[in-house]
Amino acid sequence: MSMTYRLATLNLVPEAEFVEVLGGIFEHSPWVAQAVVGQRPFLSIHDLHSAMARAVREADEEARVTLIRAHPELAGKAAVRGELTAESTREQRGAGLNQCSPEEFAELQRLNDQYNKKFGFPFIIAVRGHDRQSIIRHFTQRLHADRITEMQECIEQIVRIGGFRLADLIKS
């Protein structure tokens, strides 16, 4: 997302362009941008983010689980193969996940496997502000939650990620 957009411009562009520009804010889920395009004009980035967050929270369970599953595992197979989106690559690198020791990498793989087996979707955390150790600590703690609680937590983490991505992409 090296390019930035002005909110005033996004309020005026054709619907398809709005969805194209904002389609990656929520990982591989342009439906979120599509859900809010008719609510323009947005007066602030916060208003746009709130509308997008509301669309995600109010989506049915299938859509929310699909959104969670659209996210890559932390330091997972997609990262190793270089298949992450530019945003996810930048975010994971920022948390130092590209510099895992062999032991940390093995621990993350073990946690990813346990978490996926228990919940049926990948562990999601807004990694900004975290380091490898705090991510592993949160990962371990959240393995003890029930599926409904954890699904809600993943959605809230995705909403946080979306807020960071919007702030990086849009200038007031």
KOLRO-581982 format. One record per atom (N, C-alpha, C): residue number from 1; residue in one letter; atom name; x, y, z. Coordinates in steps of 0.02 Angstrom, whole numbers. Layout:
N
num | residu | atome | X | Y | Z
NUM | A | CA | X | Y | Z
...
! end
This chain:
172
num | residu | atome | X | Y | Z
1 | M | N | 42 | -59 | 0
1 | M | CA | 0 | 0 | 0
1 | M | C | 44 | 62 | 0
2 | S | N | 89 | 67 | -46
2 | S | CA | 132 | 125 | -48
2 | S | C | 93 | 187 | -68
3 | M | N | 39 | 178 | -104
3 | M | CA | -1 | 235 | -126
3 | M | C | -50 | 253 | -70
4 | T | N | -62 | 318 | -62
4 | T | CA | -112 | 340 | -14
4 | T | C | -167 | 377 | -51
5 | Y | N | -225 | 378 | -21
5 | Y | CA | -283 | 410 | -51
5 | Y | C | -310 | 461 | -2
6 | R | N | -343 | 511 | -28
6 | R | CA | -377 | 559 | 14
6 | R | C | -449 | 534 | 23
7 | L | N | -475 | 543 | 83
7 | L | CA | -543 | 521 | 97
7 | L | C | -593 | 557 | 52
8 | A | N | -582 | 621 | 40
8 | A | CA | -627 | 659 | -4
8 | A | C | -631 | 628 | -74
9 | T | N | -575 | 604 | -98
9 | T | CA | -573 | 572 | -164
9 | T | C | -611 | 506 | -162
10 | L | N | -600 | 465 | -111
10 | L | CA | -634 | 401 | -106
10 | L | C | -710 | 410 | -100
11 | N | N | -730 | 465 | -71
11 | N | CA | -802 | 479 | -65
11 | N | C | -834 | 491 | -133
12 | L | N | -794 | 509 | -183
12 | L | CA | -821 | 529 | -249
12 | L | C | -808 | 479 | -305
13 | V | N | -762 | 433 | -297
13 | V | CA | -745 | 388 | -352
13 | V | C | -803 | 340 | -366
14 | P | N | -805 | 311 | -426
14 | P | CA | -857 | 261 | -440
14 | P | C | -854 | 203 | -390
15 | E | N | -911 | 171 | -379
15 | E | CA | -916 | 117 | -330
15 | E | C | -863 | 63 | -341
16 | A | N | -852 | 42 | -403
16 | A | CA | -804 | -11 | -417
16 | A | C | -734 | 9 | -396
17 | E | N | -715 | 72 | -406
17 | E | CA | -649 | 95 | -386
17 | E | C | -643 | 97 | -310
18 | F | N | -695 | 120 | -276
18 | F | CA | -697 | 121 | -203
18 | F | C | -684 | 50 | -176
19 | V | N | -720 | 1 | -204
19 | V | CA | -712 | -68 | -182
19 | V | C | -643 | -95 | -198
20 | E | N | -617 | -77 | -256
20 | E | CA | -550 | -99 | -275
20 | E | C | -497 | -71 | -228
21 | V | N | -501 | -7 | -212
21 | V | CA | -452 | 26 | -169
21 | V | C | -455 | -3 | -98
22 | L | N | -516 | -15 | -73
22 | L | CA | -524 | -36 | -3
22 | L | C | -535 | -111 | 5
23 | G | N | -533 | -148 | -49
23 | G | CA | -547 | -220 | -47
23 | G | C | -498 | -261 | -6
24 | G | N | -437 | -236 | 4
24 | G | CA | -387 | -273 | 43
24 | G | C | -382 | -251 | 115
25 | I | N | -422 | -202 | 135
25 | I | CA | -420 | -180 | 205
25 | I | C | -437 | -239 | 251
26 | F | N | -488 | -276 | 231
26 | F | CA | -505 | -338 | 266
26 | F | C | -485 | -395 | 219
27 | E | N | -434 | -432 | 238
27 | E | CA | -397 | -481 | 197
27 | E | C | -440 | -520 | 148
28 | H | N | -426 | -511 | 83
28 | H | CA | -461 | -547 | 30
28 | H | C | -537 | -545 | 37
29 | S | N | -564 | -488 | 61
29 | S | CA | -636 | -484 | 75
29 | S | C | -664 | -417 | 50
30 | P | N | -666 | -407 | -15
30 | P | CA | -693 | -344 | -41
30 | P | C | -767 | -334 | -25
31 | W | N | -801 | -386 | -3
31 | W | CA | -871 | -379 | 15
31 | W | C | -881 | -328 | 71
32 | V | N | -830 | -318 | 113
32 | V | CA | -836 | -270 | 168
32 | V | C | -840 | -199 | 138
33 | A | N | -796 | -183 | 92
33 | A | CA | -799 | -117 | 59
33 | A | C | -864 | -110 | 20
34 | Q | N | -885 | -163 | -13
34 | Q | CA | -948 | -162 | -52
34 | Q | C | -1007 | -147 | -5
35 | A | N | -1005 | -174 | 56
35 | A | CA | -1060 | -165 | 103
35 | A | C | -1068 | -93 | 126
36 | V | N | -1015 | -53 | 122
36 | V | CA | -1019 | 15 | 149
36 | V | C | -1017 | 69 | 95
37 | V | N | -1005 | 51 | 32
37 | V | CA | -997 | 101 | -20
37 | V | C | -1058 | 147 | -26
38 | G | N | -1118 | 120 | -14
38 | G | CA | -1179 | 159 | -18
38 | G | C | -1189 | 208 | 40
39 | Q | N | -1145 | 204 | 90
39 | Q | CA | -1151 | 249 | 148
39 | Q | C | -1109 | 312 | 140
40 | R | N | -1076 | 320 | 83
40 | R | CA | -1036 | 380 | 72
40 | R | C | -1082 | 441 | 70
41 | P | N | -1055 | 500 | 85
41 | P | CA | -985 | 515 | 102
41 | P | C | -970 | 502 | 175
42 | F | N | -908 | 480 | 188
42 | F | CA | -883 | 471 | 256
42 | F | C | -848 | 536 | 276
43 | L | N | -862 | 559 | 336
43 | L | CA | -834 | 622 | 359
43 | L | C | -764 | 615 | 387
44 | S | N | -746 | 553 | 406
44 | S | CA | -679 | 542 | 435
44 | S | C | -659 | 469 | 422
45 | I | N | -595 | 456 | 429
45 | I | CA | -570 | 387 | 424
45 | I | C | -603 | 345 | 478
46 | H | N | -612 | 374 | 536
46 | H | CA | -645 | 339 | 592
46 | H | C | -716 | 318 | 572
47 | D | N | -753 | 363 | 539
47 | D | CA | -821 | 346 | 518
47 | D | C | -820 | 288 | 467
48 | L | N | -774 | 291 | 420
48 | L | CA | -767 | 237 | 371
48 | L | C | -750 | 171 | 406
49 | H | N | -702 | 173 | 451
49 | H | CA | -683 | 113 | 487
49 | H | C | -741 | 86 | 528
50 | S | N | -777 | 130 | 561
50 | S | CA | -835 | 108 | 602
50 | S | C | -887 | 74 | 559
51 | A | N | -900 | 101 | 499
51 | A | CA | -949 | 71 | 454
51 | A | C | -926 | 1 | 431
52 | M | N | -862 | -4 | 414
52 | M | CA | -834 | -68 | 392
52 | M | C | -836 | -118 | 450
53 | A | N | -818 | -96 | 510
53 | A | CA | -819 | -140 | 568
53 | A | C | -890 | -165 | 582
54 | R | N | -938 | -121 | 576
54 | R | CA | -1008 | -140 | 586
54 | R | C | -1029 | -193 | 535
55 | A | N | -1009 | -183 | 472
55 | A | CA | -1026 | -232 | 420
55 | A | C | -998 | -301 | 437
56 | V | N | -937 | -302 | 462
56 | V | CA | -905 | -366 | 481
56 | V | C | -941 | -397 | 541
57 | R | N | -953 | -357 | 592
57 | R | CA | -984 | -384 | 653
57 | R | C | -1055 | -408 | 641
58 | E | N | -1090 | -375 | 594
58 | E | CA | -1160 | -393 | 580
58 | E | C | -1168 | -447 | 527
59 | A | N | -1112 | -467 | 497
59 | A | CA | -1115 | -520 | 446
59 | A | C | -1135 | -585 | 480
60 | D | N | -1162 | -631 | 440
60 | D | CA | -1181 | -696 | 470
60 | D | C | -1118 | -735 | 487
61 | E | N | -1129 | -788 | 526
61 | E | CA | -1071 | -827 | 551
61 | E | C | -1029 | -855 | 494
62 | E | N | -1060 | -879 | 441
62 | E | CA | -1023 | -907 | 385
62 | E | C | -976 | -854 | 355
63 | A | N | -1001 | -793 | 346
63 | A | CA | -959 | -739 | 317
63 | A | C | -902 | -722 | 365
64 | R | N | -916 | -721 | 430
64 | R | CA | -864 | -704 | 478
64 | R | C | -810 | -758 | 480
65 | V | N | -830 | -822 | 479
65 | V | CA | -781 | -876 | 480
65 | V | C | -740 | -875 | 415
66 | T | N | -773 | -861 | 359
66 | T | CA | -737 | -855 | 295
66 | T | C | -686 | -799 | 298
67 | L | N | -705 | -743 | 329
67 | L | CA | -659 | -686 | 337
67 | L | C | -599 | -707 | 380
68 | I | N | -612 | -741 | 435
68 | I | CA | -558 | -763 | 478
68 | I | C | -511 | -810 | 440
69 | R | N | -541 | -856 | 403
69 | R | CA | -501 | -905 | 365
69 | R | C | -463 | -874 | 307
70 | A | N | -482 | -813 | 286
70 | A | CA | -445 | -778 | 233
70 | A | C | -377 | -754 | 256
71 | H | N | -367 | -752 | 322
71 | H | CA | -304 | -729 | 351
71 | H | C | -254 | -785 | 355
72 | P | N | -190 | -767 | 344
72 | P | CA | -138 | -818 | 347
72 | P | C | -119 | -835 | 420
73 | E | N | -92 | -895 | 429
73 | E | CA | -63 | -913 | 493
73 | E | C | -3 | -868 | 506
74 | L | N | 12 | -855 | 569
74 | L | CA | 71 | -816 | 586
74 | L | C | 133 | -860 | 576
75 | A | N | 180 | -834 | 537
75 | A | CA | 242 | -871 | 522
75 | A | C | 224 | -940 | 496
76 | G | N | 170 | -944 | 458
76 | G | CA | 146 | -1008 | 433
76 | G | C | 172 | -1025 | 364
77 | K | N | 141 | -1075 | 333
77 | K | CA | 164 | -1101 | 269
77 | K | C | 162 | -1048 | 214
78 | A | N | 110 | -1006 | 214
78 | A | CA | 105 | -954 | 162
78 | A | C | 163 | -904 | 169
79 | A | N | 182 | -888 | 230
79 | A | CA | 238 | -842 | 241
79 | A | C | 303 | -873 | 216
80 | V | N | 312 | -936 | 231
80 | V | CA | 373 | -971 | 210
80 | V | C | 377 | -973 | 134
81 | R | N | 320 | -983 | 101
81 | R | CA | 318 | -986 | 28
81 | R | C | 316 | -917 | -5
82 | G | N | 312 | -864 | 35
82 | G | CA | 309 | -796 | 7
82 | G | C | 242 | -781 | -25
83 | E | N | 188 | -810 | 1
83 | E | CA | 122 | -802 | -29
83 | E | C | 76 | -754 | 9
84 | L | N | 102 | -717 | 57
84 | L | CA | 61 | -670 | 94
84 | L | C | 46 | -608 | 53
85 | T | N | -9 | -574 | 70
85 | T | CA | -20 | -509 | 39
85 | T | C | 35 | -462 | 62
86 | A | N | 45 | -407 | 26
86 | A | CA | 96 | -358 | 45
86 | A | C | 82 | -332 | 116
87 | E | N | 19 | -322 | 132
87 | E | CA | 1 | -296 | 199
87 | E | C | 20 | -346 | 253
88 | S | N | 3 | -410 | 243
88 | S | CA | 19 | -461 | 293
88 | S | C | 94 | -471 | 300
89 | T | N | 130 | -469 | 244
89 | T | CA | 203 | -475 | 246
89 | T | C | 233 | -419 | 288
90 | R | N | 211 | -358 | 275
90 | R | CA | 236 | -299 | 312
90 | R | C | 219 | -305 | 386
91 | E | N | 158 | -325 | 402
91 | E | CA | 137 | -331 | 471
91 | E | C | 176 | -385 | 509
92 | Q | N | 183 | -443 | 478
92 | Q | CA | 220 | -497 | 511
92 | Q | C | 294 | -479 | 518
93 | R | N | 322 | -447 | 468
93 | R | CA | 392 | -425 | 472
93 | R | C | 400 | -374 | 528
94 | G | N | 352 | -328 | 534
94 | G | CA | 355 | -277 | 586
94 | G | C | 356 | -306 | 656
95 | A | N | 325 | -364 | 665
95 | A | CA | 325 | -398 | 730
95 | A | C | 384 | -445 | 738
96 | G | N | 428 | -446 | 687
96 | G | CA | 487 | -488 | 691
96 | G | C | 475 | -562 | 676
97 | L | N | 417 | -578 | 648
97 | L | CA | 401 | -648 | 635
97 | L | C | 444 | -678 | 579
98 | N | N | 475 | -635 | 540
98 | N | CA | 520 | -660 | 488
98 | N | C | 590 | -675 | 516
99 | Q | N | 599 | -662 | 581
99 | Q | CA | 664 | -673 | 613
99 | Q | C | 660 | -725 | 669
100 | C | N | 611 | -768 | 666
100 | C | CA | 603 | -819 | 718
100 | C | C | 664 | -864 | 721
101 | S | N | 682 | -881 | 783
101 | S | CA | 732 | -933 | 792
101 | S | C | 700 | -999 | 771
102 | P | N | 739 | -1051 | 759
102 | P | CA | 709 | -1116 | 742
102 | P | C | 660 | -1139 | 796
103 | E | N | 676 | -1125 | 859
103 | E | CA | 632 | -1145 | 915
103 | E | C | 567 | -1106 | 913
104 | E | N | 571 | -1040 | 902
104 | E | CA | 510 | -999 | 899
104 | E | C | 467 | -1020 | 839
105 | F | N | 500 | -1033 | 783
105 | F | CA | 464 | -1054 | 723
105 | F | C | 427 | -1120 | 736
106 | A | N | 461 | -1168 | 768
106 | A | CA | 431 | -1232 | 784
106 | A | C | 373 | -1223 | 832
107 | E | N | 381 | -1179 | 881
107 | E | CA | 327 | -1165 | 930
107 | E | C | 267 | -1134 | 895
108 | L | N | 278 | -1088 | 849
108 | L | CA | 222 | -1058 | 812
108 | L | C | 187 | -1109 | 768
109 | Q | N | 225 | -1154 | 737
109 | Q | CA | 194 | -1206 | 697
109 | Q | C | 151 | -1252 | 740
110 | R | N | 177 | -1270 | 799
110 | R | CA | 140 | -1313 | 845
110 | R | C | 75 | -1277 | 868
111 | L | N | 81 | -1214 | 886
111 | L | CA | 23 | -1175 | 907
111 | L | C | -28 | -1168 | 851
112 | N | N | -3 | -1153 | 790
112 | N | CA | -49 | -1148 | 732
112 | N | C | -88 | -1212 | 724
113 | D | N | -54 | -1269 | 728
113 | D | CA | -87 | -1334 | 719
113 | D | C | -139 | -1347 | 773
114 | Q | N | -120 | -1335 | 836
114 | Q | CA | -167 | -1346 | 892
114 | Q | C | -228 | -1301 | 885
115 | Y | N | -215 | -1238 | 870
115 | Y | CA | -269 | -1189 | 865
115 | Y | C | -317 | -1207 | 808
116 | N | N | -290 | -1222 | 750
116 | N | CA | -332 | -1240 | 693
116 | N | C | -373 | -1303 | 708
117 | K | N | -343 | -1352 | 740
117 | K | CA | -379 | -1413 | 758
117 | K | C | -437 | -1398 | 806
118 | K | N | -424 | -1354 | 854
118 | K | CA | -475 | -1340 | 905
118 | K | C | -531 | -1296 | 877
119 | F | N | -514 | -1244 | 838
119 | F | CA | -564 | -1194 | 819
119 | F | C | -586 | -1198 | 746
120 | G | N | -545 | -1227 | 702
120 | G | CA | -564 | -1231 | 632
120 | G | C | -549 | -1169 | 592
121 | F | N | -508 | -1125 | 620
121 | F | CA | -486 | -1065 | 584
121 | F | C | -420 | -1042 | 615
122 | P | N | -383 | -999 | 578
122 | P | CA | -317 | -978 | 603
122 | P | C | -321 | -927 | 660
123 | F | N | -270 | -927 | 701
123 | F | CA | -262 | -877 | 755
123 | F | C | -250 | -809 | 722
124 | I | N | -287 | -759 | 744
124 | I | CA | -280 | -691 | 718
124 | I | C | -262 | -645 | 776
125 | I | N | -211 | -605 | 765
125 | I | CA | -194 | -552 | 813
125 | I | C | -167 | -494 | 772
126 | A | N | -187 | -434 | 791
126 | A | CA | -159 | -374 | 760
126 | A | C | -89 | -368 | 788
127 | V | N | -39 | -385 | 747
127 | V | CA | 29 | -393 | 773
127 | V | C | 64 | -326 | 787
128 | R | N | 37 | -271 | 762
128 | R | CA | 69 | -207 | 774
128 | R | C | 73 | -194 | 849
129 | G | N | 132 | -178 | 873
129 | G | CA | 142 | -167 | 944
129 | G | C | 162 | -230 | 982
130 | H | N | 163 | -287 | 948
130 | H | CA | 184 | -350 | 979
130 | H | C | 252 | -370 | 954
131 | D | N | 286 | -412 | 993
131 | D | CA | 346 | -445 | 969
131 | D | C | 332 | -520 | 970
132 | R | N | 381 | -559 | 949
132 | R | CA | 370 | -631 | 944
132 | R | C | 349 | -662 | 1011
133 | Q | N | 380 | -641 | 1065
133 | Q | CA | 365 | -670 | 1130
133 | Q | C | 293 | -653 | 1152
134 | S | N | 271 | -591 | 1142
134 | S | CA | 203 | -574 | 1163
134 | S | C | 151 | -608 | 1119
135 | I | N | 167 | -618 | 1055
135 | I | CA | 121 | -654 | 1010
135 | I | C | 115 | -726 | 1034
136 | I | N | 170 | -759 | 1049
136 | I | CA | 168 | -828 | 1073
136 | I | C | 129 | -832 | 1139
137 | R | N | 139 | -784 | 1183
137 | R | CA | 104 | -782 | 1247
137 | R | C | 28 | -777 | 1236
138 | H | N | 7 | -730 | 1193
138 | H | CA | -65 | -723 | 1178
138 | H | C | -93 | -786 | 1145
139 | F | N | -55 | -813 | 1099
139 | F | CA | -74 | -874 | 1064
139 | F | C | -90 | -929 | 1115
140 | T | N | -43 | -940 | 1161
140 | T | CA | -49 | -992 | 1212
140 | T | C | -110 | -980 | 1256
141 | Q | N | -121 | -918 | 1278
141 | Q | CA | -178 | -901 | 1320
141 | Q | C | -244 | -913 | 1284
142 | R | N | -247 | -891 | 1222
142 | R | CA | -310 | -895 | 1185
142 | R | C | -329 | -966 | 1166
143 | L | N | -283 | -1012 | 1167
143 | L | CA | -299 | -1083 | 1155
143 | L | C | -348 | -1110 | 1207
144 | H | N | -353 | -1078 | 1265
144 | H | CA | -397 | -1102 | 1318
144 | H | C | -469 | -1076 | 1311
145 | A | N | -482 | -1032 | 1264
145 | A | CA | -549 | -1004 | 1255
145 | A | C | -595 | -1054 | 1222
146 | D | N | -660 | -1039 | 1224
146 | D | CA | -708 | -1080 | 1186
146 | D | C | -714 | -1049 | 1116
147 | R | N | -744 | -1087 | 1070
147 | R | CA | -746 | -1066 | 999
147 | R | C | -783 | -1000 | 989
148 | I | N | -839 | -990 | 1022
148 | I | CA | -877 | -928 | 1012
148 | I | C | -837 | -868 | 1035
149 | T | N | -807 | -873 | 1095
149 | T | CA | -766 | -819 | 1121
149 | T | C | -707 | -805 | 1074
150 | E | N | -676 | -857 | 1050
150 | E | CA | -617 | -849 | 1008
150 | E | C | -636 | -821 | 939
151 | M | N | -694 | -841 | 913
151 | M | CA | -716 | -812 | 849
151 | M | C | -728 | -737 | 857
152 | Q | N | -759 | -717 | 912
152 | Q | CA | -770 | -646 | 925
152 | Q | C | -703 | -609 | 932
153 | E | N | -656 | -640 | 967
153 | E | CA | -590 | -609 | 975
153 | E | C | -555 | -601 | 908
154 | C | N | -559 | -652 | 866
154 | C | CA | -528 | -646 | 799
154 | C | C | -559 | -589 | 760
155 | I | N | -625 | -583 | 762
155 | I | CA | -659 | -528 | 726
155 | I | C | -635 | -461 | 753
156 | E | N | -629 | -454 | 818
156 | E | CA | -606 | -390 | 846
156 | E | C | -534 | -376 | 826
157 | Q | N | -492 | -428 | 823
157 | Q | CA | -423 | -419 | 800
157 | Q | C | -422 | -398 | 726
158 | I | N | -466 | -428 | 686
158 | I | CA | -470 | -411 | 615
158 | I | C | -493 | -338 | 607
159 | V | N | -540 | -316 | 649
159 | V | CA | -562 | -247 | 648
159 | V | C | -504 | -200 | 664
160 | R | N | -462 | -219 | 714
160 | R | CA | -403 | -178 | 731
160 | R | C | -355 | -174 | 671
161 | I | N | -343 | -233 | 640
161 | I | CA | -299 | -235 | 582
161 | I | C | -326 | -189 | 528
162 | G | N | -391 | -192 | 516
162 | G | CA | -423 | -149 | 466
162 | G | C | -413 | -75 | 481
163 | G | N | -418 | -58 | 545
163 | G | CA | -406 | 12 | 564
163 | G | C | -336 | 35 | 549
164 | F | N | -287 | -8 | 564
164 | F | CA | -217 | 9 | 549
164 | F | C | -208 | 16 | 474
165 | R | N | -236 | -30 | 435
165 | R | CA | -228 | -28 | 363
165 | R | C | -261 | 34 | 332
166 | L | N | -320 | 52 | 357
166 | L | CA | -353 | 113 | 333
166 | L | C | -310 | 174 | 348
167 | A | N | -284 | 178 | 408
167 | A | CA | -243 | 235 | 428
167 | A | C | -181 | 240 | 385
168 | D | N | -154 | 183 | 363
168 | D | CA | -95 | 183 | 320
168 | D | C | -112 | 204 | 249
169 | L | N | -173 | 189 | 227
169 | L | CA | -194 | 199 | 158
169 | L | C | -225 | 267 | 145
170 | I | N | -261 | 293 | 193
170 | I | CA | -301 | 354 | 181
170 | I | C | -275 | 412 | 222
171 | K | N | -274 | 469 | 188
171 | K | CA | -258 | 531 | 222
171 | K | C | -322 | 573 | 222
172 | S | N | -334 | 604 | 279
172 | S | CA | -394 | 647 | 285
172 | S | C | -389 | 704 | 236
! end
